[in-house]
Amino acid sequence: MRSDLIYDALTTLPNRYMLCQVASKATRKFHKPNSRIQETMNEVLQRFGTARGKSDRLLERESVPVLVAQRRAA
């Protein structure tokens, strides 16, 4: 069911609004003229569900020094 695909995709993109925006853009890009749009949408959601989340990629990277802005007294 598509609701299962959506819940799996939310692990990759936790913001529902962003998921809708990205899924609609990806559906337009991946759609083939002689196929059903519903199948293309399901395919896109499956890809999002199986994609590794942003947090997984951040944990993989080596530690990178972060510059912190310091405020000065006026």
N, C-alpha and C positions, 0 to 999 in steps of 0.2 A: 504494500500500500504506500501511497505517496506520503502519508503522515510519518511513517517509519523512516522514509528517506529524508524528510525534513528534520526530524529529531537527530538523525545521524549527522546531517550537514551542520546542525547547530553546534556540534562539538568543534568544528573547524572555524566557523564564524559565529561567535556568540551573540552578535547583534542581529536581531531579526530583520530590521530595516535594511541593513547592509546585505544580508543574505538574499533578500528579495531583489535588491538592485543588481547585485552581481549575478544572480541566477538568471534574471531576465536578459541581461547583456550577453551572458554566455549562451543562453538558449538561442538568441538571434544569430550569434556567430556560428554555432555548431549545427544549426538546422539545415537539413537537406530538403530541397524542394518537393520531392515526391514521398515524403514521410510525414507521419503525424507529429504535430507539435508536442503532444502529450508525451510521446516516447522520447523526444529530444529532451524535454524538461526532466523526465525521470532519469535519463542518462547523465545529465548535468548534476542533478542532486546526488546520484550515486558517486560521481567523481568527487564532489565536495565531501561526502561522507567518508570516503576512503582516503582522502588527502590527509596528510599530517598537519596538525594544527600549528599555529604560529608559536605557541608556547613550547611545543616539542622542538622546534627549530632553534629557539632561543636557548634552550637548555643544552643543545648540542654544541653551540659555538663556544670557543674559548672565551675567557673573560676579557672584556675590552674595557680599558679605563674610560670612565665617564667624567666629562668635565661638568662641574657644578658651578653655576653662576653665583658669585658672592655679591651681596649688597653692601655698599659702603654707606656710612653715615653721612648725611648731608652737611 
